[in-house]
Each structure stands twice: as structure tokens, then as C-alpha cells.
Amino acid sequence: MPPTTTIPKKIPPPAAVTADKSLLKQQAYDQLKGLIQSATFEPGAFLSERQLAAHLGMSKTPIKAALERLEAEGFVAVSPQQGIVVRDLSIHEIADQFEIRLALESFVLRNIAGRLSDENAALLKDNLRQQQQAAKQSNVTTSARLDSAFHTLFCEFLGNQEILRVMLQLREKMHRVVTRVFQQNSDRLAPSYREHKAIADAVLAGDADQATVALEEHLNYGKQLLLSRRR
């Protein structure tokens, strides 16, 4: 009888192992951030690496890496005393972020007013159409998503990748707060749509001054509404 041949276990090359680990870390990050933004993990909730690993069906290694990113971005706080806690934005953080948004978005509007291509104008009008429909249906989740997309569109039209990166980070941090305001005050959906339309109409007409005025009024109203609920 010929000797039995043992087939060695296939060992992936180092590059493949690294890619798999990076993919798992990204998946853990995306899923955990999604659970925080959707308020599945509410502000003040205590988390543990073991529970999160079991929840996502992963080892603790990608979970730990994801938590480090989320801590750096302000979504969670990690300390030896308290452990892992889901953070919420403070009054000062909300005020600061609105100021940054106003400065960046005003710059963007002034540089794209009257300069949108037909394709970009169509994208903007489609977003507004969807906002109007979502407001009529009192659809908070869709309205919050379209609100974020509306402000991001202008940055995409400008094409400045650094401004776009900062704006996306700001919007992600504020997504939970904006969603909660819409949930607590669904009457805000229709006025928000009308304010967005005023901004878009001014941009399409090439009126940069009116666009920035409409933006400032819109952001200031949103800021005061958010802050009034935290005092």
C-alpha cells in the first residue's frame, strides 16, 4: 500500500492576510458606527469588547481597532475607570461644529453659485424632490439622510476633497443629534425642506449673496433648535 500523502493546509500569502485583517477592521468600524448613529447604542450606553465581538460575530482584534477609530472621532470614550461609553455631543461641540459648517459651506456656495452643470443641477433638484416627499410622509430617517446628502452635494460639486472630507466628518458626528430633533419635532421637516430649497434656488440663479444668507439662516435656526433642547 502506497504511503498516505498529507496535503498541507494552504497558507495565504502575507499580503492576503493583511488585506483580510484590514477588511475586518473596516467592517467592524462601519457596523459599530452605524449602530451608534442609529441609536441602537444610545448616548451614555456602556459597551464591552467581548459583547461587541459576540454581537458582530468577530474576534476582539478588529473590534478594538474600530473602537480606537471611533474614540478618535468622538463617537465613544474609553477609559480604564468607566470602560467604553457612547458619547453624545456637548453644547459647546454642537455650537463649534455649526460655526465650522457655516464658514466652509458659505465658501462653497460662493464658489459654485451660477456654475452648476446640467447634471449637477438635476441631482440637486432630485434631492429636493425626495426631501419634499419625505416631509409629506413625516419620514424622519429618510429626511435626515437627504438633509446630509443635500449639504454634501455642494461640496462634491466644488470638487475640493479636503472640504468634502471635513464636511463628511462633521455630518457623521451630528447625524444622531439631527435625527433626534426630527423625531421629537416632525413639524421641522417641511420648514427644513423649504430652507434647503431657498438655498438651492439662489445657487441655481447665481445669487451667491442670497445663497449664503439663506444658508446662515438655516444653520442658525438648526443650531438654536438643537441647543435649546440641551439647556
C-alpha positions as CSV (number, residue, x, y, z in Angstrom):
1,M,0.0,0.0,0.0
2,P,1.5,3.4,-1.0
3,P,2.1,5.8,1.8
4,T,-0.6,8.2,2.7
5,T,0.0,11.7,1.4
6,T,-0.8,14.5,3.8
7,I,-2.0,17.7,1.9
8,P,-0.6,20.7,3.8
9,K,-3.0,23.4,4.8
10,K,-3.0,26.2,2.4
11,I,-1.4,29.3,4.0
12,P,-2.4,32.6,2.4
13,P,0.4,34.9,1.4
14,P,1.1,37.7,3.9
15,A,-0.5,40.3,1.7
16,A,-3.8,38.4,1.6
17,V,-3.7,38.1,5.4
18,T,-3.1,41.8,5.8
19,A,-6.0,42.6,3.4
20,D,-8.4,40.3,5.3
21,K,-7.5,41.9,8.6
22,S,-7.9,45.4,7.2
23,L,-11.3,44.4,5.7
24,L,-12.5,43.1,9.1
25,K,-11.4,46.2,10.9
26,Q,-13.2,48.3,8.4
27,Q,-16.4,46.2,8.7
28,A,-16.2,46.4,12.5
29,Y,-15.8,50.2,12.3
30,D,-18.7,50.6,9.8
31,Q,-21.1,48.4,11.7
32,L,-20.3,49.9,15.1
33,K,-20.6,53.5,13.8
34,G,-23.9,52.5,12.2
35,L,-25.2,51.1,15.5
36,I,-24.3,54.3,17.3
37,Q,-25.7,56.6,14.6
38,S,-29.0,54.7,14.5
39,A,-29.2,55.0,18.4
40,T,-29.2,51.2,18.7
41,F,-26.3,52.1,21.1
42,E,-27.7,55.2,22.8
43,P,-25.5,58.0,24.3
44,G,-24.3,57.0,27.7
45,A,-24.5,53.3,27.0
46,F,-21.7,51.1,28.3
47,L,-20.1,48.7,25.9
48,S,-17.6,45.9,26.2
49,E,-15.2,44.5,23.6
50,R,-16.4,40.9,24.4
51,Q,-20.1,41.8,23.9
52,L,-19.4,43.7,20.7
53,A,-17.4,40.8,19.3
54,A,-20.2,38.4,20.1
55,H,-22.8,40.8,18.6
56,L,-20.9,41.2,15.3
57,G,-19.5,37.7,15.2
58,M,-15.9,38.8,15.1
59,S,-12.8,38.4,17.3
60,K,-11.9,41.2,19.7
61,T,-8.9,42.4,17.5
62,P,-11.0,44.2,14.8
63,I,-13.4,45.4,17.5
64,K,-10.5,47.0,19.4
65,A,-9.2,48.7,16.3
66,A,-12.7,50.0,15.4
67,L,-13.1,51.4,18.9
68,E,-9.8,53.2,18.7
69,R,-11.0,55.0,15.5
70,L,-14.4,55.8,17.0
71,E,-12.8,57.2,20.0
72,A,-10.5,59.4,17.9
73,E,-13.6,60.7,16.0
74,G,-15.6,61.4,19.2
75,F,-18.2,58.6,19.0
76,V,-17.1,56.8,22.1
77,A,-15.0,57.5,25.2
78,V,-12.6,54.8,26.5
79,S,-11.1,54.9,30.0
80,P,-9.7,52.3,32.5
81,Q,-12.3,53.5,35.1
82,Q,-15.5,53.6,33.1
83,G,-14.7,51.4,30.2
84,I,-16.3,52.1,26.8
85,V,-19.1,54.7,26.8
86,V,-21.1,56.0,23.8
87,R,-20.6,59.8,23.7
88,D,-23.0,62.5,22.8
89,L,-22.2,65.9,21.5
90,S,-22.0,68.6,24.2
91,I,-23.5,72.1,23.8
92,H,-20.1,73.6,23.0
93,E,-19.3,70.9,20.4
94,I,-22.6,71.5,18.6
95,A,-22.0,75.3,18.6
96,D,-18.5,74.9,17.3
97,Q,-19.4,72.5,14.6
98,F,-22.2,74.8,13.3
99,E,-19.6,77.6,13.1
100,I,-17.2,75.4,11.1
101,R,-20.0,74.3,8.8
102,L,-21.2,77.9,8.2
103,A,-17.6,79.0,7.3
104,L,-17.0,76.1,5.0
105,E,-20.4,75.9,3.3
106,S,-20.5,79.7,2.7
107,F,-17.2,79.4,0.9
108,V,-18.5,76.5,-1.1
109,L,-21.7,78.3,-2.1
110,R,-19.9,81.4,-3.2
111,N,-17.7,79.4,-5.5
112,I,-20.4,77.3,-7.2
113,A,-23.3,79.7,-7.4
114,G,-24.4,80.0,-11.0
115,R,-21.8,77.5,-12.1
116,L,-23.6,74.1,-11.8
117,S,-23.6,71.8,-14.8
118,D,-27.0,70.5,-16.0
119,E,-26.2,67.1,-14.4
120,N,-25.4,68.7,-11.0
121,A,-28.5,70.8,-11.2
122,A,-30.6,67.7,-11.9
123,L,-29.0,65.9,-8.9
124,L,-29.8,68.9,-6.6
125,K,-33.4,69.1,-7.8
126,D,-33.9,65.4,-7.4
127,N,-32.7,65.6,-3.8
128,L,-35.1,68.4,-3.1
129,R,-38.0,66.4,-4.7
130,Q,-37.2,63.5,-2.4
131,Q,-37.0,65.8,0.6
132,Q,-40.4,67.2,-0.1
133,Q,-41.9,63.7,-0.4
134,A,-40.2,62.6,2.8
135,A,-41.5,65.6,4.7
136,K,-45.1,65.0,3.5
137,Q,-44.8,61.4,4.8
138,S,-43.1,62.5,8.0
139,N,-40.3,60.1,7.3
140,V,-37.6,61.1,9.8
141,T,-35.0,58.6,8.8
142,T,-35.1,59.4,5.1
143,S,-35.3,63.2,5.8
144,A,-32.2,63.0,7.9
145,R,-30.3,61.1,5.2
146,L,-31.4,63.5,2.5
147,D,-30.5,66.5,4.7
148,S,-27.0,65.2,5.0
149,A,-26.8,64.5,1.3
150,F,-28.1,68.0,0.4
151,H,-25.3,69.8,2.1
152,T,-22.7,67.3,0.9
153,L,-23.7,67.7,-2.7
154,F,-22.5,71.3,-2.9
155,C,-19.1,70.2,-1.6
156,E,-19.0,67.4,-4.2
157,F,-19.9,69.9,-6.9
158,L,-17.0,72.2,-5.9
159,G,-14.6,69.2,-6.0
160,N,-12.4,70.2,-3.1
161,Q,-11.6,66.9,-1.5
162,E,-10.3,68.3,1.8
163,I,-13.5,70.4,2.3
164,L,-15.6,67.3,1.4
165,R,-13.7,65.2,3.9
166,V,-14.2,67.6,6.8
167,M,-17.9,68.1,5.9
168,L,-18.5,64.3,5.9
169,Q,-16.9,64.0,9.3
170,L,-19.0,66.8,10.7
171,R,-22.2,65.4,9.3
172,E,-21.5,61.9,10.6
173,K,-20.9,63.3,14.1
174,M,-24.2,65.3,14.1
175,H,-26.3,62.7,12.4
176,R,-27.7,61.3,15.6
177,V,-28.5,64.7,17.0
178,V,-30.3,65.9,13.9
179,T,-32.3,62.6,13.7
180,R,-33.4,63.0,17.3
181,V,-34.5,66.6,16.7
182,F,-36.6,65.4,13.7
183,Q,-38.0,62.6,15.8
184,Q,-39.0,64.9,18.6
185,N,-40.3,67.6,16.2
186,S,-41.5,66.2,12.9
187,D,-43.1,69.6,12.2
188,R,-39.5,70.7,11.4
189,L,-39.3,68.5,8.3
190,A,-41.3,70.8,6.0
191,P,-39.6,74.1,7.0
192,S,-36.2,72.4,6.6
193,Y,-37.1,71.4,3.1
194,R,-38.2,75.0,2.3
195,E,-35.0,76.4,3.7
196,H,-33.0,74.0,1.6
197,K,-35.0,75.0,-1.5
198,A,-34.3,78.6,-0.9
199,I,-30.5,77.9,-0.7
200,A,-30.7,75.8,-3.9
201,D,-32.8,78.3,-5.8
202,A,-30.2,81.1,-5.0
203,V,-27.3,78.8,-6.1
204,L,-29.1,77.9,-9.4
205,A,-29.9,81.6,-10.0
206,G,-26.2,82.5,-9.5
207,D,-27.0,84.7,-6.5
208,A,-24.1,83.9,-4.1
209,D,-25.1,86.6,-1.6
210,Q,-28.6,85.3,-1.2
211,A,-27.4,81.7,-1.1
212,T,-25.1,82.4,1.9
213,V,-27.8,84.4,3.7
214,A,-30.3,81.6,3.3
215,L,-27.6,79.1,4.5
216,E,-26.8,81.2,7.6
217,E,-30.5,81.5,8.5
218,H,-31.0,77.7,8.0
219,L,-27.9,76.7,10.1
220,N,-28.6,79.2,12.8
221,Y,-32.2,78.0,13.2
222,G,-31.0,74.4,13.4
223,K,-28.3,75.3,15.9
224,Q,-30.7,77.1,18.2
225,L,-33.2,74.3,18.0
226,L,-30.6,71.7,19.0
227,L,-29.1,73.8,21.8
228,S,-32.5,74.7,23.3
229,R,-33.2,71.0,23.9
230,R,-29.9,70.6,25.8
231,R,-30.1,73.6,28.2
